[in-house]
Amino acid sequence: MLMKFKNKITTTTRTKNLLASERSCGLRLDKGKRS
């Protein structure tokens, strides 16, 4: 039970990090397109 919960937290963190990096990459691309 505890391991499952721990894994869930790790997956959530990993997903959040992926989304954050994707967003920053997207922002960088937008800036490049504008200039």
N, CA, C and O atoms as CSV, one atom per row, in Angstrom:
chain,resi,resn,atom,element,x,y,z
A,1,MET,N,N,0.839,-1.205,0.000
A,1,MET,CA,C,0.000,0.000,0.000
A,1,MET,C,C,0.878,1.260,0.000
A,1,MET,O,O,0.677,2.171,-0.804
A,2,LEU,N,N,1.842,1.292,0.907
A,2,LEU,CA,C,2.704,2.473,1.006
A,2,LEU,C,C,3.538,2.643,-0.264
A,2,LEU,O,O,3.723,3.759,-0.751
A,3,MET,N,N,4.038,1.525,-0.793
A,3,MET,CA,C,4.847,1.593,-2.012
A,3,MET,C,C,4.027,2.140,-3.171
A,3,MET,O,O,4.514,2.954,-3.955
A,4,LYS,N,N,2.786,1.690,-3.276
A,4,LYS,CA,C,1.917,2.173,-4.353
A,4,LYS,C,C,1.753,3.681,-4.253
A,4,LYS,O,O,1.828,4.399,-5.250
A,5,PHE,N,N,1.529,4.145,-3.031
A,5,PHE,CA,C,1.339,5.576,-2.803
A,5,PHE,C,C,2.598,6.351,-3.189
A,5,PHE,O,O,2.535,7.403,-3.825
A,6,LYS,N,N,3.746,5.796,-2.783
A,6,LYS,CA,C,5.023,6.444,-3.085
A,6,LYS,C,C,5.226,6.527,-4.600
A,6,LYS,O,O,5.641,7.560,-5.125
A,7,ASN,N,N,4.931,5.432,-5.286
A,7,ASN,CA,C,5.085,5.410,-6.739
A,7,ASN,C,C,4.184,6.443,-7.391
A,7,ASN,O,O,4.577,7.111,-8.347
A,8,LYS,N,N,2.975,6.569,-6.868
A,8,LYS,CA,C,2.024,7.535,-7.416
A,8,LYS,C,C,2.593,8.945,-7.309
A,8,LYS,O,O,2.500,9.732,-8.251
A,9,ILE,N,N,3.182,9.258,-6.161
A,9,ILE,CA,C,3.767,10.585,-5.950
A,9,ILE,C,C,4.902,10.816,-6.942
A,9,ILE,O,O,5.000,11.886,-7.542
A,10,THR,N,N,5.764,9.804,-7.113
A,10,THR,CA,C,6.898,9.954,-8.028
A,10,THR,C,C,6.407,10.196,-9.441
A,10,THR,O,O,6.939,11.051,-10.150
A,11,THR,N,N,5.391,9.445,-9.857
A,11,THR,CA,C,4.854,9.604,-11.208
A,11,THR,C,C,4.276,10.998,-11.387
A,11,THR,O,O,4.482,11.635,-12.420
A,12,THR,N,N,3.552,11.469,-10.376
A,12,THR,CA,C,2.955,12.804,-10.461
A,12,THR,C,C,4.040,13.856,-10.597
A,12,THR,O,O,3.930,14.772,-11.412
A,13,THR,N,N,5.099,13.719,-9.786
A,13,THR,CA,C,6.196,14.684,-9.840
A,13,THR,C,C,6.843,14.662,-11.210
A,13,THR,O,O,7.136,15.710,-11.786
A,14,ARG,N,N,7.064,13.457,-11.733
A,14,ARG,CA,C,7.710,13.324,-13.037
A,14,ARG,C,C,6.845,13.980,-14.117
A,14,ARG,O,O,7.351,14.685,-14.990
A,15,THR,N,N,5.530,13.735,-14.044
A,15,THR,CA,C,4.619,14.319,-15.029
A,15,THR,C,C,4.648,15.834,-14.940
A,15,THR,O,O,4.681,16.521,-15.961
A,16,LYS,N,N,4.636,16.357,-13.717
A,16,LYS,CA,C,4.669,17.815,-13.535
A,16,LYS,C,C,5.944,18.386,-14.132
A,16,LYS,O,O,5.909,19.413,-14.809
A,17,ASN,N,N,7.078,17.719,-13.883
A,17,ASN,CA,C,8.353,18.191,-14.415
A,17,ASN,C,C,8.337,18.179,-15.933
A,17,ASN,O,O,8.820,19.115,-16.570
A,18,LEU,N,N,7.781,17.115,-16.518
A,18,LEU,CA,C,7.696,17.016,-17.974
A,18,LEU,C,C,6.857,18.150,-18.532
A,18,LEU,O,O,7.244,18.797,-19.506
A,19,LEU,N,N,5.708,18.391,-17.916
A,19,LEU,CA,C,4.822,19.460,-18.378
A,19,LEU,C,C,5.515,20.811,-18.259
A,19,LEU,O,O,5.400,21.654,-19.149
A,20,ALA,N,N,6.228,21.013,-17.166
A,20,ALA,CA,C,6.916,22.289,-16.954
A,20,ALA,C,C,7.996,22.501,-18.008
A,20,ALA,O,O,8.117,23.596,-18.557
A,21,SER,N,N,8.782,21.465,-18.296
A,21,SER,CA,C,9.842,21.608,-19.293
A,21,SER,C,C,9.250,21.807,-20.676
A,21,SER,O,O,9.779,22.574,-21.480
A,22,GLU,N,N,8.140,21.108,-20.957
A,22,GLU,CA,C,7.482,21.282,-22.254
A,22,GLU,C,C,6.989,22.711,-22.402
A,22,GLU,O,O,7.104,23.310,-23.471
A,23,ARG,N,N,6.438,23.256,-21.320
A,23,ARG,CA,C,5.903,24.608,-21.366
A,23,ARG,C,C,7.031,25.610,-21.603
A,23,ARG,O,O,6.889,26.526,-22.413
A,24,SER,N,N,8.162,25.436,-20.891
A,24,SER,CA,C,9.275,26.374,-21.062
A,24,SER,C,C,9.846,26.260,-22.472
A,24,SER,O,O,10.255,27.267,-23.051
A,25,CYS,N,N,9.881,25.062,-23.029
A,25,CYS,CA,C,10.345,24.881,-24.405
A,25,CYS,C,C,9.394,25.598,-25.353
A,25,CYS,O,O,9.835,26.255,-26.296
A,26,GLY,N,N,8.105,25.476,-25.112
A,26,GLY,CA,C,7.106,26.130,-25.950
A,26,GLY,C,C,7.248,27.639,-25.883
A,26,GLY,O,O,7.130,28.323,-26.900
A,27,LEU,N,N,7.503,28.165,-24.681
A,27,LEU,CA,C,7.674,29.608,-24.528
A,27,LEU,C,C,8.890,30.067,-25.314
A,27,LEU,O,O,8.862,31.118,-25.955
A,28,ARG,N,N,9.965,29.275,-25.264
A,28,ARG,CA,C,11.185,29.618,-25.982
A,28,ARG,C,C,10.911,29.662,-27.483
A,28,ARG,O,O,11.377,30.560,-28.185
A,29,LEU,N,N,10.147,28.678,-27.964
A,29,LEU,CA,C,9.817,28.622,-29.390
A,29,LEU,C,C,8.990,29.836,-29.787
A,29,LEU,O,O,9.205,30.425,-30.846
A,30,ASP,N,N,8.035,30.210,-28.923
A,30,ASP,CA,C,7.194,31.372,-29.209
A,30,ASP,C,C,8.044,32.633,-29.326
A,30,ASP,O,O,7.840,33.445,-30.229
A,31,LYS,N,N,8.998,32.792,-28.411
A,31,LYS,CA,C,9.866,33.970,-28.439
A,31,LYS,C,C,10.668,33.993,-29.738
A,31,LYS,O,O,10.848,35.047,-30.347
A,32,GLY,N,N,11.147,32.825,-30.153
A,32,GLY,CA,C,11.931,32.744,-31.383
A,32,GLY,C,C,11.106,33.122,-32.597
A,32,GLY,O,O,11.595,33.794,-33.505
A,33,LYS,N,N,9.851,32.689,-32.610
A,33,LYS,CA,C,8.972,32.999,-33.746
A,33,LYS,C,C,8.694,34.499,-33.819
A,33,LYS,O,O,8.643,35.076,-34.905
A,34,ARG,N,N,8.514,35.129,-32.645
A,34,ARG,CA,C,8.149,36.545,-32.618
A,34,ARG,C,C,9.285,37.422,-33.124
A,34,ARG,O,O,9.056,38.347,-33.903
A,35,SER,N,N,10.514,37.138,-32.685
A,35,SER,CA,C,11.640,38.007,-33.033
A,35,SER,C,C,12.097,37.837,-34.469
A,35,SER,O,O,13.036,38.505,-34.901
